[in-house]
Amino acid sequence: MDKKKVKDYMTYDVVTVDQHGTVRDVIEAIKKTHHDGFPVIGSNEVVGYISARDLLFAHPSTPVEQVMSRHLIVADPDMSINDAARVIFRSGIQKLPVVNEENKLIGIISNADVIRSQIEHVSPEKVFKFIETLKKLYGMEPALKRGQVQINALLPTQSKIYEDELEGRMYEIKKGLAEPLIVVRRPGRLILVDGHHRAIAAKRLGIKNLDAYIIEIEDDIELGMERTARTLNLKTLDDIKVLDYARHPLVALTHRLVRHG
């Protein structure tokens, strides 16, 4: 996780407003983009941030610099996503301008971007804990290897996923940032343990194989998760429901006061 940087997940194409513009200009930008806030630029630097709530009771002709927030919360491109996540979570800000040492705007990172980097994080500890569980429940000695698995051969064990997370996983796969799946291979079965969003994302992108931690079991024993899949009537990835709600706000940043005069 510490290897993941803000620059890997931020949006580079940022909509901004000019500090010499007016509230009317910001309203038009909101209508056009459906964004709820924008970095404010002056002399090629970030000088503030203006959000929809800053426009309350402001006359359309009011200059942007009179209503914008000058107390910025910004992110550094080389900040780890872990550190960024702590800051956004504690500050409650949804979007952070990403600036360089000269205070030049180079991107923007949102709470959704941070969520993309965090959800379904796979660690070796997670894999080994699952192996230990198998040993205790079934008295078996699984083997572990790393390799590619065929998406269409997977038996899902989760009945629903979320559209917003799915979009994030598609984004990660395109950028080569996706974590491996965790699967169990036993005689006649390839069971998906962890990574349902990634598997569906790959399927949508037309990708046939994904990297995975493969837990090999020689015993022909039906696992509890297989019985759960049968109860949920899950046979292929197509049986998983994609829900379009339940967004999870996870975010982070640093405070910076803009110098004036």
C-alpha positions in Angstrom: 0.0 0.0 0.0 2.8 2.4 0.8 4.0 2.1 -2.8 0.8 3.6 -4.1 1.1 7.3 -4.5 -1.4 10.2 -5.0 0.0 10.7 -8.5 -1.1 7.2 -9.5 -4.8 7.8 -8.7 -5.3 11.6 -9.2 -7.1 13.1 -12.2 -4.7 15.2 -14.3 -7.4 17.0 -16.4 -8.7 19.5 -13.8 -11.5 22.1 -14.3 -10.5 25.4 -12.7 -11.9 28.9 -12.3 -10.1 32.2 -12.4 -9.8 34.3 -9.3 -10.9 37.3 -11.3 -14.1 35.6 -12.5 -17.5 35.9 -10.9 -19.9 33.8 -9.0 -21.9 33.6 -12.3 -18.9 31.9 -13.9 -18.7 29.3 -11.2 -22.5 28.6 -11.4 -22.0 28.0 -15.2 -19.1 25.7 -14.5 -21.2 23.7 -12.1 -24.0 23.4 -14.6 -21.6 22.3 -17.3 -19.5 19.8 -15.4 -21.8 18.8 -12.5 -18.8 19.2 -10.2 -19.5 20.8 -6.8 -16.2 22.7 -6.4 -13.1 23.9 -8.3 -9.5 25.0 -7.5 -9.1 28.8 -8.1 -6.2 29.8 -10.2 -4.3 33.2 -10.1 -1.0 33.9 -11.8 -0.7 30.2 -12.7 -0.9 29.2 -9.1 -3.6 27.7 -6.8 -4.8 30.6 -4.7 -8.0 29.1 -3.3 -10.9 26.7 -3.6 -14.5 27.4 -4.2 -17.4 25.1 -3.7 -21.2 25.2 -4.2 -21.8 26.1 -0.6 -19.5 29.2 -0.9 -22.1 30.6 -3.4 -25.0 30.7 -1.0 -26.4 34.2 -0.7 -23.7 35.5 -3.1 -24.8 37.8 -5.9 -23.9 36.5 -9.4 -21.6 39.5 -10.0 -19.6 38.9 -6.8 -15.9 38.3 -7.6 -14.7 34.8 -7.0 -11.8 35.9 -4.8 -14.3 37.4 -2.4 -16.1 34.2 -1.6 -13.5 31.5 -2.2 -11.8 29.7 0.6 -8.1 30.7 1.1 -7.4 28.0 3.6 -6.5 25.2 1.2 -6.3 21.5 1.8 -3.9 20.1 -0.8 -2.0 16.9 -1.6 1.5 16.3 -2.8 1.8 14.0 -5.8 4.4 11.8 -4.1 2.3 11.5 -0.9 1.4 7.8 -0.2 -2.3 7.0 -0.6 -2.1 5.7 3.0 -1.2 9.1 4.4 -3.6 10.9 2.0 -6.4 8.7 3.2 -5.8 9.6 6.9 -5.9 13.3 6.0 -9.1 13.3 3.9 -10.9 11.1 6.4 -10.2 13.5 9.2 -10.8 16.7 7.3 -14.1 15.7 5.6 -13.0 17.3 2.3 -14.2 15.4 -0.8 -11.7 16.8 -3.3 -8.1 17.9 -2.9 -6.0 19.9 -5.4 -2.6 18.3 -6.0 0.2 20.8 -6.3 3.9 20.8 -6.7 6.5 22.6 -4.7 5.8 25.8 -6.7 2.1 25.6 -5.8 1.3 24.8 -9.4 -1.8 22.7 -9.9 -1.0 19.3 -11.5 -4.1 17.3 -10.6 -6.9 16.7 -8.2 -7.7 13.6 -6.0 -11.2 12.8 -4.7 -12.4 10.6 -1.9 -13.6 8.1 -4.6 -10.0 8.0 -5.9 -8.7 7.1 -2.5 -11.4 4.4 -2.1 -10.2 2.9 -5.3 -6.8 2.4 -3.8 -8.1 0.9 -0.5 -11.0 -1.4 -1.1 -10.2 -5.1 -1.4 -6.6 -4.7 -0.6 -4.9 -8.1 -0.7 -1.9 -8.7 1.6 0.2 -11.9 2.1 -1.2 -11.9 5.7 -4.7 -12.1 4.4 -3.8 -15.1 2.2 -2.0 -17.0 5.0 -4.8 -16.4 7.5 -7.2 -18.0 5.1 -4.9 -21.0 4.6 -4.7 -21.4 8.4 -8.5 -21.4 8.5 -8.6 -24.2 5.9 -6.2 -26.2 7.9 -8.2 -25.9 11.1 -11.6 -26.5 9.5 -10.6 -29.4 7.2 -7.3 -30.8 8.5 -5.7 -30.3 5.1 -2.3 -29.0 4.0 -3.0 -26.5 1.1 -0.2 -25.3 -1.2 0.2 -21.7 -2.3 1.4 -20.4 -5.7 1.1 -17.3 -7.8 -0.3 -17.4 -11.3 -3.0 -16.5 -13.8 -6.5 -17.8 -13.6 -9.3 -17.9 -16.2 -12.1 -15.4 -15.2 -14.9 -17.4 -16.7 -13.9 -20.5 -14.8 -14.4 -18.9 -11.4 -17.1 -19.9 -8.9 -18.2 -16.7 -7.1 -18.9 -16.7 -3.4 -20.3 -13.2 -3.1 -23.7 -12.4 -4.3 -23.4 -8.6 -4.8 -20.9 -5.9 -5.6 -21.1 -2.1 -5.9 -21.0 0.0 -9.1 -18.7 2.7 -7.7 -16.1 0.2 -6.5 -16.4 -1.6 -9.8 -15.6 1.6 -11.7 -12.6 2.0 -9.5 -11.4 -1.5 -10.2 -11.7 -1.0 -13.9 -9.6 2.1 -13.6 -6.9 0.2 -11.6 -6.8 -2.6 -14.1 -6.3 -0.2 -16.9 -3.4 1.4 -15.1 -1.9 -1.9 -14.0 -2.6 -1.3 -10.3 -5.0 -4.1 -9.6 -4.2 -6.5 -6.7 -4.2 -10.3 -7.2 -7.3 -12.3 -6.6 -7.4 -15.0 -4.0 -8.7 -18.3 -5.3 -8.9 -21.9 -4.2 -8.3 -24.6 -6.7 -9.5 -28.1 -5.8 -10.4 -31.0 -8.1 -13.1 -29.8 -10.5 -13.4 -26.3 -8.9 -11.8 -22.9 -9.1 -13.4 -20.9 -6.2 -13.1 -17.1 -6.0 -12.4 -16.2 -2.4 -11.5 -12.5 -2.6 -11.6 -10.0 -5.5 -15.1 -10.2 -6.9 -15.0 -6.5 -8.0 -11.7 -7.1 -9.8 -13.0 -10.2 -11.5 -16.2 -8.5 -12.8 -14.2 -5.4 -13.8 -11.9 -7.6 -15.9 -14.8 -9.4 -17.5 -16.3 -6.0 -18.5 -13.0 -5.0 -20.0 -12.8 -8.2 -22.0 -9.9 -9.5 -20.0 -9.9 -13.3 -19.8 -7.2 -14.0 -17.2 -6.1 -12.3 -14.0 -3.2 -12.6 -11.6 -4.0 -14.5 -8.4 -2.8 -16.2 -5.2 -3.8 -19.8 -5.9 -4.4 -22.0 -2.9 -4.1 -25.6 -4.2 -6.1 -28.4 -2.4 -5.7 -32.0 -3.4 -8.6 -33.3 -1.4 -11.9 -33.6 -3.2 -13.8 -31.9 -0.3 -16.7 -29.5 -0.7 -15.9 -26.3 1.1 -18.4 -24.3 3.2 -18.1 -21.4 0.8 -19.2 -23.7 -2.1 -22.3 -24.6 -0.1 -22.9 -20.9 0.5 -22.6 -20.2 -3.3 -25.1 -23.0 -4.0 -27.6 -21.5 -1.5 -27.2 -18.1 -3.2 -27.7 -19.8 -6.6 -24.2 -18.6 -7.7 -22.7 -20.5 -10.6 -20.8 -17.9 -12.7 -19.8 -14.2 -12.4 -23.0 -13.3 -14.3 -25.0 -14.3 -11.2 -23.5 -11.5 -9.1 -25.7 -8.4 -8.7 -24.2 -5.0 -9.3 -25.7 -2.4 -7.0 -25.5 1.3 -7.8 -25.3 2.7 -4.2 -23.3 2.5 -1.0 -20.3 4.8 -1.6 -17.7 4.7 1.1 -16.0 8.1 1.9 -12.3 7.4 2.7 -9.9 10.3 2.1 -6.9 12.4 3.2 -4.6 15.5 2.8 -2.4 18.3 4.1 -3.2 21.9 5.0 -1.6 24.8 3.3 -2.3 28.5 3.8 -1.8 30.6 0.6 0.5 33.5 1.1 -0.9 36.9 0.1 0.9 40.1 -0.5 
